[in-house]
Amino acid sequence: MPSPDAQEAVTHVHRTEWARIVASLTRHFGDLDIAEDAAAEAFATAIERWPADGVPPNPGAWLTTTANRKAIDRIRREQKRLEKHEEAHVIHETDPSPQHGIIEDDRLRLIFTCCHPALAMEARVALTLRMIGGLTVPEIARAFLVQDTTMGQRISRAKAKIRATGIPYRMPTADDLPARHTGVLAVLYLIFNEGYLSTTSDAHPIRTDLSTEAIRLTRLLHDLLPADGETTGLLALMLLTEARRPARITSAGELVTLDEQDRTRWDTTLIAEGHQLVRERLASGASPRRYQILAAINAVHTSAPTIRDTDWSQIVALYDQLTRRDPSPIVALNRAIAIAELDGPHVALAIVENLRDALADYHAYHATRADLLRRLGRPADARIAYDHAIALTTNQAEIATLTRRRDQLVQ
């Protein structure tokens, strides 16, 4: 039985903090049911542990943290259950023979199954990331640069449409692949990105489990569609990016940006494979699309022995080509970074300033702006920009780097 003091503390916090904790979890996970269940489990844990461990100094914060972990555990359990359910559903809906159709890998088959063309592209990608990719609602929201609640609503609407219209979860055939292929590539790319730089504050800064799985699935897709340029481009992009991973985190836990990385630590085997794939696409003579251009940009970076040897004019030309296909503010921001190396930080800053409205809530925008202001000898303005970037960043290694750079500014 709990001690009177512990019981009184739990009762008091339940009365005063329950609504706040549930609201916080709902914003974070986009699901009221999960929030309420996780909060209830946290209070039950408090009743069990506080008599032995003592009432923590900040009971509300303790319960919020515990509830957050309970919610994550539930989401992971639900994810595994959904994967098993969907796989069983797919198998039993089709011919009872052991054949899996054109896609043999279980997870890749499920990704194609979820990327149904009846859903809008953003909805099918978000839903697949949630159900099959293992990403949380906040992680998906950050990938799309929207609020957590907005993304939670999109996913809920996608599920509702599936139920209302009776969209079948069935094993995709060869004829289904073209209509679903673009969405599948987007899912694999976003899973890889979350592994490349985690957006979850309590996760490791680099989640190799996600990046490795994304590469594995993209290899399988490339084997399935070897002549498809965008699949080849995406695989090359992942390999050339993953090759830099050994040099991206210091022993002190800081993120190392491209200009400061020890390039002797890059994985030369992955670089050679990525370069070969890029050359294959160039030799095809076909007009490159998004992932192929991004792969080419990374091929230029990984061809340079030092940052000073980088062919920035070629990178800017590739970004110009990418802009014609994808005129997004993030592409414009990355192009500005290259422009800074080619034409100087003052030219790049003018481009970046025009992106403020579109990227005001994007931490990389403020980090880029801070770096440009630092290089232009404007430390006070750079400090403010670094503060904005740090406030919007959830990756602990990136926070450490931004904080060090801010603190090194000379007034």
ABEGO torsion letter per residue (X at the ends): XBBAAAAAAAAAAAAAAAAAAAAAAAAAAGBAAAAAAAAAAAAAAAAAAAAAAEBBABAAAAAAAAAAAAAAAAAAAAAAAAAAAAAAAAAAABBABABAEABABAAAAAAAAABBAABBAAAAAAAAAAAAAGBBAAAAAAAAGBBAAAAAAAAAAAAAAAAAAGBBBBBBBAAAAAAAAAAAAAAAAAAAAAAABBABAABBABBAAAAAAAAAAAAAAAAABAABAAAAAAAAAAAAAAAAAAAABBAAGBBBBAAABBAAABBAAAAAAAAAAAAAAAAAGBBBBAAAAAAAAAAAAAABABAAABBAAAAAAAAAAAAAABBBAAAAAAAAAAAAAAAEAAAAAAAAAAAAAAAAABAAAAAAAAAAAAAAGBAAAAAAAAAAAAAABABAAAAAAAAAAAAABBX
